[in-house]
């Protein structure tokens, strides 16, 4: 499964139900990675830029929770943070092309 198109959906305005659907799909995929391809999981978390300390903290604080769901929350949160950052800089960048040079 290519998870990046799924994560790209988070850059659109999703309803609460659509976001939950993305989270459930991510959780299933992430659980598969935890069980069968941990190296791919680590690589995915690195590519999405989820801090290792956040992963460790969330998993240690919630040992009885579903790991896939917890990791999906972290991925979604990170994607939304990146989206907000892009929008903040895009809206504050109202200078003309000439002024930028």
DSSP file (Angstrom, degrees, kcal/mol; ACC not computed):
  #  RESIDUE AA STRUCTURE BP1 BP2  ACC     N-H-->O    O-->H-N    N-H-->O    O-->H-N    TCO  KAPPA ALPHA  PHI   PSI    X-CA   Y-CA   Z-CA
    1    1 A X              0   0    0      0, 0.0     2,-0.8     0, 0.0     0, 0.0   0.000 360.0 360.0 360.0 133.1    0.0    0.0    0.0
    2    2 A X        -     0   0    0      1,-0.1     4,-0.5     2,-0.0     3,-0.4  -0.844 360.0-172.3 -92.1 111.1    1.3    3.5   -0.9
    3    3 A X     >  +     0   0    0     -2,-0.8     4,-2.3     1,-0.2     5,-0.2   0.677  67.4  79.3 -79.8 -18.9    0.4    5.5    2.2
    4    4 A X  H  > S+     0   0    0      1,-0.2     4,-2.3     2,-0.2    -1,-0.2   0.855  89.3  52.2 -67.3 -36.4    1.3    8.9    0.7
    5    5 A X  H  > S+     0   0    0     -3,-0.4     4,-1.0     2,-0.2    -1,-0.2   0.886 110.8  51.1 -62.1 -34.4   -1.9    9.4   -1.3
    6    6 A X  H >4 S+     0   0    0     -4,-0.5     3,-0.5     1,-0.2     4,-0.4   0.923 111.5  45.9 -65.3 -44.6   -3.8    8.7    1.8
    7    7 A X  H >< S+     0   0    0     -4,-2.3     3,-1.3     1,-0.2     4,-0.2   0.839 105.1  62.2 -66.6 -32.7   -1.8   11.3    3.8
    8    8 A X  H >< S+     0   0    0     -4,-2.3     3,-1.8     1,-0.3    -1,-0.2   0.796  90.7  67.8 -64.2 -27.3   -2.2   13.7    0.9
    9    9 A X  G X< S+     0   0    0     -4,-1.0     3,-1.7    -3,-0.5    -1,-0.3   0.795  87.7  67.6 -61.2 -26.3   -6.0   13.6    1.5
   10   10 A X  G <  S+     0   0    0     -3,-1.3    -1,-0.3    -4,-0.4    -2,-0.2   0.661  87.2  67.7 -69.6 -14.1   -5.3   15.4    4.8
   11   11 A X  G <  S+     0   0    0     -3,-1.8    -1,-0.3    -4,-0.2     2,-0.2   0.405  95.2  69.5 -85.1   3.1   -4.2   18.4    2.9
   12   12 A X  S <  S-     0   0    0     -3,-1.7     2,-1.2    -4,-0.1    -3,-0.0  -0.684 103.5 -89.5-110.4 169.9   -7.8   18.9    1.7
   13   13 A X        -     0   0    0     -2,-0.2     2,-0.3     0, 0.0    -2,-0.1  -0.696  54.3-175.6 -83.8 101.2  -10.8   19.9    3.8
   14   14 A X        -     0   0    0     -2,-1.2     2,-0.1    -4,-0.2    -4,-0.0  -0.678  24.1-120.2 -97.1 149.7  -12.1   16.6    5.1
   15   15 A X     >  -     0   0    0     -2,-0.3     4,-2.4     1,-0.1     5,-0.2  -0.350  36.1-103.1 -74.5 168.5  -15.2   16.0    7.1
   16   16 A X  H  > S+     0   0    0      1,-0.2     4,-2.1     2,-0.2     5,-0.2   0.901 124.3  51.0 -60.6 -41.0  -14.9   14.4   10.5
   17   17 A X  H  > S+     0   0    0      2,-0.2     4,-2.0     1,-0.2    -1,-0.2   0.893 109.8  48.9 -64.8 -40.7  -16.1   11.1    9.0
   18   18 A X  H  > S+     0   0    0      2,-0.2     4,-2.2     1,-0.2    -2,-0.2   0.893 110.6  50.7 -66.4 -39.7  -13.6   11.3    6.2
   19   19 A X  H  X S+     0   0    0     -4,-2.4     4,-2.4     1,-0.2    -2,-0.2   0.894 109.6  50.8 -65.7 -38.5  -10.8   12.0    8.5
   20   20 A X  H  X S+     0   0    0     -4,-2.1     4,-2.6     2,-0.2    -1,-0.2   0.881 108.2  53.0 -64.4 -38.0  -11.8    9.0   10.7
   21   21 A X  H  X S+     0   0    0     -4,-2.0     4,-2.3     2,-0.2    -2,-0.2   0.917 109.6  47.8 -63.5 -43.2  -11.8    6.8    7.6
   22   22 A X  H  X S+     0   0    0     -4,-2.2     4,-2.7     1,-0.2    -2,-0.2   0.917 111.5  51.5 -61.8 -43.1   -8.3    7.9    6.8
   23   23 A X  H  X S+     0   0    0     -4,-2.4     4,-2.7     1,-0.2    -2,-0.2   0.913 109.6  48.9 -61.7 -43.0   -7.2    7.3   10.4
   24   24 A X  H  X S+     0   0    0     -4,-2.6     4,-2.1     2,-0.2    -1,-0.2   0.915 112.2  48.0 -64.1 -42.5   -8.7    3.8   10.3
   25   25 A X  H  X S+     0   0    0     -4,-2.3     4,-2.1     1,-0.2    -2,-0.2   0.919 113.5  47.9 -63.8 -43.0   -7.0    2.9    7.0
   26   26 A X  H  X S+     0   0    0     -4,-2.7     4,-3.2     1,-0.2     5,-0.2   0.920 109.3  53.6 -61.6 -44.1   -3.7    4.3    8.3
   27   27 A X  H  X S+     0   0    0     -4,-2.7     4,-2.4     1,-0.2    -2,-0.2   0.904 109.0  48.2 -60.3 -43.3   -4.1    2.3   11.6
   28   28 A X  H  X S+     0   0    0     -4,-2.1     4,-1.8     2,-0.2    -1,-0.2   0.942 114.9  45.5 -62.4 -47.3   -4.6   -1.0    9.7
   29   29 A X  H  X S+     0   0    0     -4,-2.1     4,-1.9     1,-0.2    -2,-0.2   0.914 113.0  49.7 -62.7 -44.0   -1.6   -0.3    7.5
   30   30 A X  H  X S+     0   0    0     -4,-3.2     4,-2.6     1,-0.2    -1,-0.2   0.872 107.5  54.0 -66.6 -37.0    0.6    0.8   10.4
   31   31 A X  H  X S+     0   0    0     -4,-2.4     4,-2.1    -5,-0.2    -1,-0.2   0.893 107.1  52.4 -62.2 -38.7   -0.3   -2.3   12.5
   32   32 A X  H  X S+     0   0    0     -4,-1.8     4,-2.7     1,-0.2     5,-0.5   0.911 110.3  48.1 -62.3 -41.6    0.8   -4.5    9.5
   33   33 A X  H  X S+     0   0    0     -4,-1.9     4,-2.0     2,-0.2     8,-0.3   0.906 108.6  53.5 -65.9 -40.9    4.1   -2.6    9.5
   34   34 A X  H  < S+     0   0    0     -4,-2.6     4,-0.2     1,-0.2    -1,-0.2   0.913 118.3  36.6 -58.6 -42.1    4.6   -3.0   13.2
   35   35 A X  H  < S+     0   0    0     -4,-2.1    -2,-0.2    -5,-0.2    -1,-0.2   0.841 134.8  15.9 -80.3 -34.5    4.0   -6.8   12.9
   36   36 A X  H  < S+     0   0    0     -4,-2.7    -3,-0.2    -5,-0.2    -2,-0.2   0.628 130.6  24.5-122.8 -16.7    5.7   -7.5    9.6
   37   37 A X     X  +     0   0    0     -4,-2.0     4,-1.6    -5,-0.5     3,-0.5  -0.434  53.8 164.1-153.3  70.7    8.0   -4.7    8.4
   38   38 A X  H  > S+     0   0    0      1,-0.2     4,-2.5    -4,-0.2     5,-0.2   0.838  78.7  59.0 -61.6 -34.4    9.3   -2.6   11.2
   39   39 A X  H  > S+     0   0    0      1,-0.2     4,-2.2     2,-0.2    -1,-0.2   0.894 105.1  49.6 -62.1 -39.7   12.1   -1.1    9.1
   40   40 A X  H  > S+     0   0    0     -3,-0.5     4,-2.4     2,-0.2    -1,-0.2   0.867 109.3  52.9 -66.9 -35.7    9.4    0.2    6.6
   41   41 A X  H  X S+     0   0    0     -4,-1.6     4,-2.6    -8,-0.3    -2,-0.2   0.940 109.7  47.4 -62.7 -47.5    7.5    1.7    9.6
   42   42 A X  H  X S+     0   0    0     -4,-2.5     4,-2.1     1,-0.2    -2,-0.2   0.909 112.4  50.2 -60.7 -42.5   10.6    3.5   10.8
   43   43 A X  H  X S+     0   0    0     -4,-2.2     4,-2.7     2,-0.2    -1,-0.2   0.905 110.3  49.9 -63.6 -41.6   11.3    4.8    7.3
   44   44 A X  H  X S+     0   0    0     -4,-2.4     4,-2.3     2,-0.2     5,-0.2   0.936 110.5  49.0 -62.5 -47.1    7.7    6.1    6.9
   45   45 A X  H  X>S+     0   0    0     -4,-2.6     5,-2.8     1,-0.2     4,-0.7   0.881 112.7  49.2 -61.0 -37.5    7.8    7.9   10.3
   46   46 A X  H ><5S+     0   0    0     -4,-2.1     3,-0.6    -5,-0.2    -2,-0.2   0.927 110.2  49.8 -66.0 -46.1   11.1    9.5    9.2
   47   47 A X  H 3<5S+     0   0    0     -4,-2.7    -2,-0.2     1,-0.3    -1,-0.2   0.854 113.1  45.7 -63.9 -35.1    9.8   10.5    5.8
   48   48 A X  H 3<5S-     0   0    0     -4,-2.3    -1,-0.3    -5,-0.2    -2,-0.2   0.614 114.2-122.0 -82.9 -11.8    6.8   12.2    7.3
   49   49 A X  T <<5 +     0   0    0     -4,-0.7     2,-0.6    -3,-0.6    -3,-0.2   0.896  49.7 163.6  73.4  43.9    9.0   13.8   10.0
   50   50 A X      < -     0   0    0     -5,-2.8    -1,-0.2    -6,-0.1    -2,-0.1  -0.846  43.0-116.6 -90.3 119.6    7.4   12.3   13.1
   51   51 A X    >>  -     0   0    0     -2,-0.6     4,-1.7     1,-0.1     3,-0.6  -0.296  11.0-135.7 -61.6 135.8    9.8   12.8   15.9
   52   52 A X  H 3> S+     0   0    0      1,-0.2     4,-2.7     2,-0.2     5,-0.2   0.866 104.6  58.7 -58.3 -38.3   11.1    9.6   17.5
   53   53 A X  H 3> S+     0   0    0      1,-0.2     4,-2.3     2,-0.2    -1,-0.2   0.860 104.7  51.0 -63.2 -33.9   10.6   10.9   21.0
   54   54 A X  H <> S+     0   0    0     -3,-0.6     4,-2.5     2,-0.2     5,-0.2   0.905 110.0  49.6 -67.7 -40.8    6.9   11.5   20.2
   55   55 A X  H  X S+     0   0    0     -4,-1.7     4,-2.3     2,-0.2     5,-0.2   0.953 113.7  45.1 -62.0 -49.9    6.5    7.9   19.0
   56   56 A X  H  X S+     0   0    0     -4,-2.7     4,-2.4     1,-0.2     5,-0.2   0.918 113.9  49.5 -60.8 -44.4    8.2    6.5   22.1
   57   57 A X  H  X S+     0   0    0     -4,-2.3     4,-2.5    -5,-0.2    -1,-0.2   0.932 112.1  46.6 -63.0 -46.6    6.3    8.7   24.5
   58   58 A X  H  X S+     0   0    0     -4,-2.5     4,-1.1     1,-0.2    -1,-0.2   0.912 114.8  46.6 -64.4 -42.3    2.9    8.0   23.0
   59   59 A X  H  < S+     0   0    0     -4,-2.3    -1,-0.2    -5,-0.2    -2,-0.2   0.880 115.0  46.2 -69.2 -36.5    3.5    4.2   22.9
   60   60 A X  H >< S+     0   0    0     -4,-2.4     3,-0.6    -5,-0.2    -2,-0.2   0.864 112.6  49.8 -72.2 -35.8    4.9    4.2   26.5
   61   61 A X  H 3< S+     0   0    0     -4,-2.5    -1,-0.2     1,-0.3    -2,-0.2   0.702 119.6  37.2 -75.6 -18.9    2.0    6.3   27.9
   62   62 A X  T ><  +     0   0    0     -4,-1.1     3,-1.3    -5,-0.2    -1,-0.3  -0.484  65.7 156.6-131.1  62.2   -0.6    4.1   26.2
   63   63 A X  T <  S+     0   0    0     -3,-0.6    -1,-0.1     1,-0.3     4,-0.1   0.732  77.1  47.7 -65.6 -21.5    0.6    0.5   26.4
   64   64 A X  T 3  S+     0   0    0     -3,-0.1    -1,-0.3     2,-0.1     2,-0.1   0.526  94.1  95.4 -96.4  -5.6   -2.9   -1.0   26.2
   65   65 A X  S <  S-     0   0    0     -3,-1.3     2,-0.4    -6,-0.2    -3,-0.1  -0.412  91.6 -87.7 -82.3 160.8   -4.0    1.1   23.2
   66   66 A X     >  -     0   0    0      1,-0.2     4,-2.1    -2,-0.1     5,-0.2  -0.560  32.7-149.0 -68.6 119.5   -3.8    0.0   19.5
   67   67 A X  H  > S+     0   0    0     -2,-0.4     4,-2.8     1,-0.2     5,-0.2   0.880  95.1  55.0 -60.6 -40.4   -0.3    1.0   18.3
   68   68 A X  H  > S+     0   0    0      1,-0.2     4,-2.3     2,-0.2    -1,-0.2   0.900 109.0  47.4 -60.9 -41.0   -1.6    1.5   14.7
   69   69 A X  H  > S+     0   0    0      2,-0.2     4,-2.1     1,-0.2    -1,-0.2   0.900 112.5  49.0 -67.3 -41.2   -4.2    4.0   15.9
   70   70 A X  H  X S+     0   0    0     -4,-2.1     4,-1.7     2,-0.2    -2,-0.2   0.918 113.8  46.0 -64.0 -43.4   -1.7    5.8   18.1
   71   71 A X  H  X S+     0   0    0     -4,-2.8     4,-2.5     2,-0.2    -2,-0.2   0.869 109.2  55.4 -68.1 -36.5    0.8    6.1   15.2
   72   72 A X  H  X S+     0   0    0     -4,-2.3     4,-2.8    -5,-0.2     5,-0.2   0.910 105.8  52.4 -61.8 -41.5   -2.0    7.1   12.8
   73   73 A X  H  X S+     0   0    0     -4,-2.1     4,-2.7     1,-0.2    -1,-0.2   0.915 109.7  49.0 -59.7 -42.5   -2.8   10.0   15.2
   74   74 A X  H  X S+     0   0    0     -4,-1.7     4,-2.3     2,-0.2    -2,-0.2   0.917 112.2  47.6 -64.3 -43.3    0.8   11.1   15.2
   75   75 A X  H  X S+     0   0    0     -4,-2.5     4,-2.4     2,-0.2    -2,-0.2   0.922 113.9  47.0 -63.0 -44.5    1.1   11.0   11.4
   76   76 A X  H  X S+     0   0    0     -4,-2.8     4,-2.4     1,-0.2     5,-0.2   0.930 111.7  50.5 -64.3 -45.2   -2.2   12.9   11.0
   77   77 A X  H  X S+     0   0    0     -4,-2.7     4,-2.1    -5,-0.2    -1,-0.2   0.913 111.6  48.4 -58.7 -43.5   -1.1   15.5   13.5
   78   78 A X  H  X S+     0   0    0     -4,-2.3     4,-2.4     2,-0.2    -1,-0.2   0.910 110.6  50.3 -66.0 -41.9    2.2   16.0   11.8
   79   79 A X  H  X S+     0   0    0     -4,-2.4     4,-2.2     1,-0.2    -1,-0.2   0.905 111.4  48.7 -62.4 -40.6    0.6   16.3    8.3
   80   80 A X  H  X S+     0   0    0     -4,-2.4     4,-2.4     2,-0.2    -1,-0.2   0.861 109.6  52.9 -68.7 -34.8   -1.8   18.9    9.7
   81   81 A X  H  X S+     0   0    0     -4,-2.1     4,-2.3    -5,-0.2    -2,-0.2   0.925 110.0  47.8 -63.1 -44.3    1.1   20.8   11.3
   82   82 A X  H  X S+     0   0    0     -4,-2.4     4,-2.3     1,-0.2    -2,-0.2   0.900 111.2  51.1 -64.0 -40.3    2.9   20.9    8.0
   83   83 A X  H  X S+     0   0    0     -4,-2.2     4,-2.4     1,-0.2    -1,-0.2   0.928 110.3  48.9 -62.1 -45.3   -0.2   22.1    6.2
   84   84 A X  H  X S+     0   0    0     -4,-2.4     4,-2.4     1,-0.2    -2,-0.2   0.890 110.5  51.3 -62.8 -39.7   -0.8   24.9    8.8
   85   85 A X  H  X S+     0   0    0     -4,-2.3     4,-2.3     2,-0.2     5,-0.2   0.927 110.0  48.9 -63.5 -45.0    2.9   26.0    8.4
   86   86 A X  H  X S+     0   0    0     -4,-2.3     4,-2.4     1,-0.2    -2,-0.2   0.919 113.1  47.3 -60.9 -43.8    2.6   26.1    4.6
   87   87 A X  H  X S+     0   0    0     -4,-2.4     4,-2.5     2,-0.2    -1,-0.2   0.881 109.9  53.1 -66.5 -37.7   -0.6   28.2    4.8
   88   88 A X  H  X S+     0   0    0     -4,-2.4     4,-1.5     1,-0.2    -1,-0.2   0.927 114.6  40.8 -63.9 -44.5    0.9   30.6    7.4
   89   89 A X  H  X S+     0   0    0     -4,-2.3     4,-0.7     2,-0.2    -2,-0.2   0.844 113.6  53.9 -73.7 -32.5    3.9   31.3    5.2
   90   90 A X  H  < S+     0   0    0     -4,-2.4     3,-0.5    -5,-0.2    -2,-0.2   0.917 111.2  45.0 -66.2 -42.9    1.8   31.4    2.1
   91   91 A X  H  < S+     0   0    0     -4,-2.5    -1,-0.2     1,-0.2    -2,-0.2   0.800 113.9  49.1 -74.1 -27.5   -0.6   34.0    3.5
   92   92 A X  H  < S+     0   0    0     -4,-1.5     2,-1.2    -5,-0.2    -1,-0.2   0.571  93.7  81.1 -85.8  -7.8    2.2   36.1    5.0
   93   93 A X     <  +     0   0    0     -4,-0.7    -1,-0.2    -3,-0.5    -4,-0.0  -0.563  48.3 136.6 -97.5  69.7    4.1   36.1    1.7
   94   94 A X        +     0   0    0     -2,-1.2    -1,-0.2    -3,-0.1     2,-0.1   0.213  30.8 121.0-101.1  14.4    2.2   38.8   -0.1
   95   95 A X        -     0   0    0     -3,-0.1    -2,-0.0     1,-0.1     2,-0.0  -0.447  67.4-107.4 -76.1 153.3    5.2   40.6   -1.6
   96   96 A X     >  -     0   0    0     -2,-0.1     4,-1.5     1,-0.1    -1,-0.1  -0.274  27.0-107.8 -75.6 165.8    5.4   40.9   -5.3
   97   97 A X  H  > S+     0   0    0      1,-0.2     4,-1.0     2,-0.2    -1,-0.1   0.885 119.9  53.6 -59.5 -40.1    7.8   38.9   -7.5
   98   98 A X  H  4 S+     0   0    0      1,-0.2     3,-0.4     2,-0.2    -1,-0.2   0.895 106.6  50.9 -64.7 -40.6   10.0   42.0   -8.0
   99   99 A X  H  4 S+     0   0    0      1,-0.2    -1,-0.2     2,-0.2    -2,-0.2   0.816 103.5  59.8 -68.0 -29.8   10.3   42.7   -4.3
  100  100 A X  H  <        0   0    0     -4,-1.5    -1,-0.2     1,-0.3    -2,-0.2   0.827 360.0 360.0 -67.8 -30.3   11.5   39.1   -3.7
  101  101 A X     <        0   0    0     -4,-1.0    -1,-0.3    -3,-0.4    -2,-0.2   0.473 360.0 360.0 -84.0 360.0   14.4   39.5   -6.0
